[in-house]
Amino acid sequence: MTDVSTLDFAAAAPIIKRLAEVAEALGHAAGVSAVQTVGSFVSYLAEHPEDIELLLRFGASELPEDWIHYGCLTWKGADGKLHHPADVRRIVGAPETPVYFRHAPRTAVPHRGDAK
């Protein structure tokens, strides 16, 4: 469990806001709920915190293929049952670790909307 006494809550606020913005954009483009999308982001980032900067700067296109299967949180399926990402990976035959298709790490440059 994370020791909350060491967290910088003021620094966390803009990160949460940006995460919500990225989820809203992806949810709108995909025709799905932004609330569910942000939950999927949190699930994925809890397991892969090294990807937070790429997600917040460039969007979900920088995440690995089938990133939604590589989180740590369960979700309720259309069948009414709870599903864990590891179980889904086994069912669909996905590898145990995400597969990235980037040829070289993308440098962290400001998003066009961030430039002043």
Backbone torsions as a table, in degrees:
resi	resn	phi	psi	omega
1	MET	NA	140.8	-179.2
2	THR	-73.2	135.8	176.1
3	ASP	-80.1	105.2	-175.7
4	VAL	-68.9	-16.3	179.6
5	SER	-68.1	-16.7	-179.2
6	THR	-98.6	-2.4	-177.0
7	LEU	-80.4	143.4	174.9
8	ASP	-97.2	93.8	-174.8
9	PHE	-65.7	-33.8	178.3
10	ALA	-64.4	-38.2	178.8
11	ALA	-72.7	-27.9	-178.4
12	ALA	-72.9	-30.2	-175.0
13	ALA	-56.0	-50.7	180.0
14	PRO	-68.0	-25.8	176.9
15	ILE	-67.5	-45.4	178.5
16	ILE	-63.1	-42.6	178.6
17	LYS	-60.6	-45.6	-179.9
18	ARG	-65.7	-39.5	177.9
19	LEU	-60.4	-40.6	177.2
20	ALA	-64.9	-39.7	178.7
21	GLU	-63.5	-43.8	179.7
22	VAL	-65.3	-41.0	178.6
23	ALA	-65.0	-40.4	178.3
24	GLU	-62.7	-44.1	179.9
25	ALA	-63.7	-46.8	-179.5
26	LEU	-67.6	-43.3	179.0
27	GLY	-59.2	-44.2	178.9
28	HIS	-62.6	-46.9	-178.6
29	ALA	-64.1	-35.4	-176.9
30	ALA	-91.5	-8.7	-178.9
31	GLY	71.9	32.4	178.6
32	VAL	-125.2	171.0	-178.2
33	SER	-70.2	131.2	176.1
34	ALA	-67.2	-31.1	178.2
35	VAL	-63.2	-45.3	177.4
36	GLN	-67.2	-37.1	-179.8
37	THR	-64.5	-45.7	-179.6
38	VAL	-65.3	-35.1	175.3
39	GLY	-62.8	-39.3	177.2
40	SER	-66.2	-39.1	175.9
41	PHE	-60.7	-47.4	-179.7
42	VAL	-61.5	-43.1	178.2
43	SER	-58.8	-46.3	-179.7
44	TYR	-67.1	-47.8	-176.0
45	LEU	-67.6	-27.0	175.6
46	ALA	-62.7	-31.8	178.3
47	GLU	-90.3	-26.5	-174.1
48	HIS	-133.9	62.9	-176.9
49	PRO	-62.7	-18.4	178.3
50	GLU	-64.7	-15.8	-178.2
51	ASP	-96.1	2.3	-175.2
52	ILE	-64.1	-41.1	-178.5
53	GLU	-65.4	-44.2	179.1
54	LEU	-61.9	-41.5	178.9
55	LEU	-63.8	-46.6	-176.1
56	LEU	-72.0	-30.5	179.4
57	ARG	-84.1	-42.4	-168.9
58	PHE	-116.4	-13.7	179.5
59	GLY	97.7	179.5	-174.2
60	ALA	-66.8	-17.5	179.6
61	SER	-63.1	-17.5	178.5
62	GLU	-87.2	-6.8	178.4
63	LEU	-82.1	160.8	-179.6
64	PRO	-66.8	160.4	175.6
65	GLU	-57.6	140.8	179.9
66	ASP	57.1	34.3	-178.6
67	TRP	-54.0	-29.6	-177.0
68	ILE	-62.3	-22.1	179.4
69	HIS	-84.9	-0.6	-174.1
70	TYR	-114.2	26.5	176.6
71	GLY	-94.0	-166.5	-178.4
72	CYS	-123.3	-6.9	-175.3
73	LEU	-101.5	148.3	177.5
74	THR	-81.3	162.7	172.4
75	TRP	-142.6	158.9	179.8
76	LYS	-91.3	122.2	-178.8
77	GLY	-83.4	173.0	178.3
78	ALA	-62.0	-20.6	178.5
79	ASP	-81.4	-0.3	179.0
80	GLY	83.1	1.2	-178.9
81	LYS	-101.8	155.9	173.9
82	LEU	-80.7	138.3	-179.1
83	HIS	-124.7	137.1	176.4
84	HIS	-104.1	140.6	-178.9
85	PRO	-53.4	-37.7	-179.8
86	ALA	-63.2	-37.8	177.8
87	ASP	-65.9	-42.5	178.9
88	VAL	-63.2	-41.7	177.7
89	ARG	-57.8	-43.1	179.0
90	ARG	-64.0	-42.7	-177.4
91	ILE	-65.0	-43.5	-176.8
92	VAL	-88.5	-2.7	178.8
93	GLY	74.7	26.4	179.2
94	ALA	-77.2	151.9	176.5
95	PRO	-64.1	159.6	-179.4
96	GLU	-69.7	-26.0	178.1
97	THR	-119.4	151.5	-177.7
98	PRO	-62.5	150.7	176.8
99	VAL	-109.6	118.0	178.8
100	TYR	-94.5	144.1	-180.0
101	PHE	-111.4	10.5	176.8
102	ARG	-71.4	136.7	178.2
103	HIS	-78.2	-35.2	177.9
104	ALA	-144.8	149.3	178.5
105	PRO	-57.3	134.3	179.4
106	ARG	-78.1	134.0	179.0
107	THR	-75.2	147.2	-178.4
108	ALA	-81.7	91.6	176.7
109	VAL	-107.4	152.5	-178.8
110	PRO	-60.6	141.1	172.4
111	HIS	-66.1	148.9	-178.1
112	ARG	-50.2	-38.0	-179.6
113	GLY	-73.2	-15.5	-178.8
114	ASP	-88.7	-19.8	-176.4
115	ALA	-71.3	136.1	179.8
116	LYS	-115.5	NA	NA
